[in-house]
Amino acid sequence: MSKLGFGASSLGGVFHDFDEKRGIDAVFTAIDEGINYIDVSPYYGYYKAETVLGKALKDIPHEKFVLSTKVGRYGEDGHNTWDYSAERVKRSIYESMERLHVDFVDILYVHDIEFADLQQIADETLPALHELKQKGIVKHVGCTDLQLENLQWIIEYTEPGTVECLLNFCHYCLCDDKLVDFFDFFEQHNVGVTSASPFSMGLLTERGVPAWHPAPKPLVKACEQAAAYCKEVGYPIEKLAMQFAVSNPRIASTVFSTTRADNLKKNIAYVNEPIDWELVAKVREIIGDQQRVSWANT
């Protein structure tokens, strides 16, 4: 997997409206620029992200990309819905493959397991996904969550090899590197680690957080101060955040989302430049006691 992954959540209009053709062009650009990992979910845009991504993937040979999608979290008419039952998750992947124009998925994640009964995930959901793996529909099975403790629990309370990989977000970035504390555990259990949201859902940007961001106000303020300092010294915080997020070789790939080819190329250029570790230290000093302050998933 490429160290930078393409997150297709933006193709669902999750963050803001976008031009669909431009979003499809961004997918082609990602492949052309050497990004081979693409992550999506039926939840993003309530099926829209998978639908738009599928319009691009139908014209790209599958051997050029590693594709992950998810089961368990959905939405209808602007409302979140969850269903982690074996019957629903097995039906869900077939629906996703139809939207994505693929006949198998490389990685199938159980989406945001903190919204579920973890015992049901262990006893029902994951075994259902392994049935799909035996049929060749799914190559690898994993889980996603904001809460690292839930990911640890599900690995501990299932048979070895049940959880092959995981996707965690907002825990390997300039303002929160909690994922570091769990690397040894995941590696001891042969679980591959991917990370997402190098900008911590907008905290680590000059533009700042969207209105819906769940971060507490002191953390938002600290990140705003860090962004202002980076701007003052002529080193965009987005550049530093992206470079930091991909700097750890224990993370297989780091996912970020965009619908613009030019933005994609800019971030690829960022990660190909050496990082300023002195500036990293200064930014973390500015963030101060707000380091590792997290929030509940929404």
PyMOL commands that set and color helices and strands:
alter all, ss='L'
color gray80, all
select helices_A, chain A and resi 8-12+20-32+48-57+62-64+86-100+113-115+118-134+148-156+178-188+200-202+217-232+237-245+261-271+277-290
alter helices_A, ss='H'
color red, helices_A
select strands_A, chain A and resi 4-7+37-39+66-71+73-76+79-82+105-110+138-145+165-169+192-196+253-257
alter strands_A, ss='S'
color yellow, strands_A
deselect
rebuild
show_as cartoon
